[in-house]
Amino acid sequence: MSIHANDLRPPEGATHNRKRLARGNSAGGGTYAGKGLKGQKSRSGSKIRLGFEGGQMPLIRRMSTLRGFNNRWRVPYQPVNTGTLQERFEDGAEVTPESLRSAGVLRHLREPVKILGRGELTRPLNVHAHKVSAAARARIEGAGGTVTLIEAAGDETTATEE
């Protein structure tokens, strides 16, 4: 015996006819037809959008003013410490965002790179980054390396080489 789609039926009692509202009190859906008495939701065509609070300032608009300052022009940098450069690169190596990415230091190249001064650096490295802290610059140049600033895509400042 094969079963076809037209043979399938829901179990007994699983389905029932919908209640036809506003067909008289004896039919069980007359007078107010399950809408209660007066009010916005009892009227015909009543649809209230999500988050509407009857004209009161909605919660989503009240809360946005309580969440502090969010600077839309903030540029997120990917920090890299000089100690990491010491571990991952050989003497005289060119340190660029691409080489940092291939060495597994950076996860992606979407954000600019900033070199920070935590950790010792004894190798002379040629560092190319978008920003360099004063401590990192002192450590890199103290080890005999050079620092070159990369111009960011939307930045009007010119690249400087020191």
N, C-alpha and C positions, 0 to 999 in steps of 0.2 A: 504494500500500500504506500503510495507516495502522497506527500503533503504539499499542497500548493498554497500560494498567498491568499487565494480566495477561500480557502478552508479555515484560515486562522480567525479565531473569535476571542474577545476578551472573556475572562471568567465571569460567571454569573454574579450580578450585583456590582460589578466594577464600573459600569456606566449607567447613567440615568439622564433623562431629558432635562434640559435647562428649565429654570423657572421663568415663565413668561410674566413679566411684571406689568403692572397697571392694567390688569384685565378684570378688576373687580375684587371686592373683599372676599367673596366666597372662593376665589381662585388663590387666595393667600398672598396676593401682591398688589392689592388696591390701595386706596387713600394716599399714602405717602410712598408706596412702592419700595419700601426698605431704605428710604433716604432720611428717615427721621422727620423732624419738623423743620423749622426755618433755618436759614444760614446759607453761607456761600456754597457749600457742597450739596445742598438740596436743590439748587436751581438747575434749570436745564442748561446744557452746554458748559457745565462747570468743569474747568481743568485748572489745576493749580500747579505751577512749575516747581521743580525740585528746589528746595531751599527757601521757598517763599514763606514769610512769617506774617502775613496779613498786613503788610505795610511797615512793620517794625524793621529796623535796620537788621538785615540777616546776619547770622552768626559768622558766615564766611567773610563778610565785609567788616564786621566788628573785630575779628581776630587779626586781620592783616595789619591793623594799626598797632598791635601789641607785640609784634615780633622783632623789633629792633631795626637797625639800619642795614640795608643790603646794597652794597655799592655795585652798580651795574657795570662800571668801567674797570673793576678790579681785574688784573691779569694774573691768572694762576700760573705759577712757575713750578717746574719739577726740580726739587733740590737735589744736588749731588755734593757730597763732602769730599774734601781733599784726601781723607783717609781711604775712601773708596777708590779714588784715582791711583793711589799708591798700590793698592791691592790688585787692581785689574789691568794696569798698563805697564809696559816696559820703558826703559830709559829712552828719551827722545821721541816718544810716540806722539802722533797727532790725535788730540782728544776733541772730537766733534760730536754733535748730537747723534749722528749716524753711527759713529764708532761706539758711543755709550750704549746705544740701542742694541748693537750687535754683541756687545760684551755683557748684555743682560742687566745693565744698570737702570735703563729707562724702559717703561712698559710701552710707550708710544712716542710719536714725534709730533703730536697735535699741539702740545703746549711748549712754550719756551723753557730753556734750561738756565738755572742759576747755580753757580758754584759757590759753596759755603766753606768756611775755614775749619771745620771740626776734623781733627785727625792730623797726624804728621805726614809730611811730604818731603822725601829726600831725592826723588827722581826728577830730572829736568824734562818737563812735558810742554808741548805746544798746545795750549788750551784755546778752543774756539767755543764761546758760549754767549748767550744773550745778555746775561748779567753775571757779575762776579763781585762778591763781597770784598771789603777792604782787607780783611784778615786772610781770605783765600788768595787774593792778589799778592799779598806780602809773602805768603808761603810758597806760591808757585814761582815768583820771581827770585825769592831767596834760594830756591833749589836750582836756579839756573834756567828756568823755563820762561815761556812768553805767554802773554794773555792777549787774545784778540776778541773784541766784542762783535757779535753778529747782529746785524740790523733785523729787527722783528718785521713781520710782514706788514702790519698796519702802523708801524712806528715811523715818525718823521725824522728822528735823530739819526745822525750819520755814525757809521761804525768807526771806532777809534782803535788804533794799534799802538801798543806800548811795549 
